């Protein structure tokens, strides 16, 4: 498999899933390794919650659709 195809398989899940089982088995391990985030880490990602106001907001209630603060 060409280097370009290997890198594409690492980066593009659809391309990877389109490879045959033999082609997948022949891929070298991705040098970046597997990256997994814990639930705690994901809960701290800005935008992960639809109930988060902007930092400057002083109220407890937010618009859930766009995370826009309801404060004046």
C-alpha positions as CSV (number, residue, x, y, z in Angstrom):
1,X,0.0,0.0,0.0
2,X,1.3,3.5,-0.9
3,X,2.2,5.9,1.8
4,X,-0.5,8.3,0.7
5,X,-3.1,5.5,1.1
6,X,-1.8,4.6,4.6
7,X,-2.1,8.2,5.7
8,X,-5.5,8.6,4.2
9,X,-6.7,5.4,6.0
10,X,-5.4,6.9,9.3
11,X,-7.2,10.2,8.7
12,X,-10.4,9.2,6.9
13,X,-12.6,6.8,8.6
14,X,-14.9,6.2,5.6
15,X,-11.8,5.4,3.5
16,X,-10.5,3.1,6.2
17,X,-13.9,1.3,6.5
18,X,-13.9,0.8,2.7
19,X,-10.6,-1.2,2.8
20,X,-10.8,-5.0,2.7
21,X,-10.0,-6.8,6.0
22,X,-6.6,-7.8,4.5
23,X,-5.8,-4.2,3.7
24,X,-6.8,-3.1,7.2
25,X,-4.6,-5.8,8.7
26,X,-1.6,-4.7,6.7
27,X,-1.8,-1.1,7.9
28,X,1.0,0.0,10.3
29,X,-0.1,1.4,13.6
30,X,-0.8,5.1,13.5
31,X,2.2,6.9,15.1
32,X,-0.2,9.3,16.9
33,X,-1.7,6.3,18.6
34,X,-5.3,5.9,19.8
35,X,-6.6,9.1,21.5
36,X,-9.5,8.6,24.0
37,X,-10.9,11.2,26.3
38,X,-12.6,10.4,29.6
39,X,-16.2,11.5,30.3
40,X,-14.8,14.0,32.8
41,X,-12.5,15.6,30.2
42,X,-15.3,15.7,27.6
43,X,-17.7,17.3,30.1
44,X,-15.2,20.2,30.4
45,X,-15.1,21.0,26.7
46,X,-16.6,24.3,25.9
47,X,-19.8,23.8,23.9
48,X,-20.3,20.2,25.2
49,X,-23.3,21.3,27.2
50,X,-26.2,23.1,25.8
51,X,-26.9,24.7,29.2
52,X,-23.7,26.7,29.5
53,X,-23.8,30.5,29.6
54,X,-21.0,32.7,28.4
55,X,-18.3,33.3,31.1
56,X,-19.4,36.9,31.6
57,X,-23.0,35.9,32.3
58,X,-24.4,36.4,35.8
59,X,-27.6,34.4,35.6
60,X,-28.4,30.7,36.1
61,X,-30.7,30.2,33.2
62,X,-29.6,30.0,29.5
63,X,-31.2,29.5,26.2
64,X,-30.4,25.8,25.4
65,X,-30.4,26.0,21.6
66,X,-27.5,28.4,21.2
67,X,-25.9,28.6,24.6
68,X,-26.7,32.3,24.6
69,X,-27.1,33.9,28.0
70,X,-30.4,35.2,28.9
71,X,-28.9,38.1,30.9
72,X,-29.5,41.6,29.5
